[in-house]
Amino acid sequence: MKKSGCCPKCGHHDILYVPAKGIYRRNAYQDIIIDYQKLKVEQYICKTCGYVESYICEDNLQKMEKL
């Protein structure tokens, strides 16, 4: 969905982008913490079927190399 703008499950193009903000939302954090490293996560949600894809932000990929 990130590159194609199309849901791989249902094929629709009505996608909601949720940017990584590192804030608390509805009882779930948008960050992933691994070995005390906080990684920001951005999400793409299909408004038609609810399918969700989550991606580590590109500026956090270097942190993953150290894990």
N, C-alpha and C positions, 0 to 999 in steps of 0.2 A: 504494500500500500504506500510505503514511503516514496518510492520512486515512480510507481505506475499510477498512483491515485485511484486504483481500482481494488476492490475487495476480492481476495483470492477465493473466498468462500461462496459469495453470492453473485459477484460480478458487478455490483453497483458502484457508482462513482461518488456517492454522497458520503464523504469521509470527514470526520472531525479531527483536527489536529490539536493535541494538548501539549503545549510546550513544557519543557522542564523548568520548573520554578523552584524546586526544592522546598515546597511548602506542604503543610499538613492538609489533606483533603479527604473528607468523608471517611474517616477511620483508616486511611491507608496513606502511607508516605509515598511520594513519587521518586524518592531516592532509593538506591540499593546500597547497602553497606556491607563490604567484604573486607575482612582483615583490617578494620578501622579506616578503610578508604571509602569515602562517600562518592558514589557515581550517580550523576543526574540522568534521569530517564525521560524521554519524550515518547508520547503515545499517539497512535493513529487508531481511531475507532470508526467502524462502519455504522452509520446511522440507520441502515436498513436491517441488518441482522445482528449487530452487536459484537461482531468479531473485533478483537483487539490485537494490535501488534505493538510491542514496546522495544525501544532502541536506546542503548547507551549513547549519550551525546558525543559527537565527534571530538570535542575538546577534552573529554574524559577518557578517551581510548588509551592515551599514554599512561594513565594511572593503572589500567588493566594489565599493561605489559610488565609492571613491577610486581604483580600479584603472583 
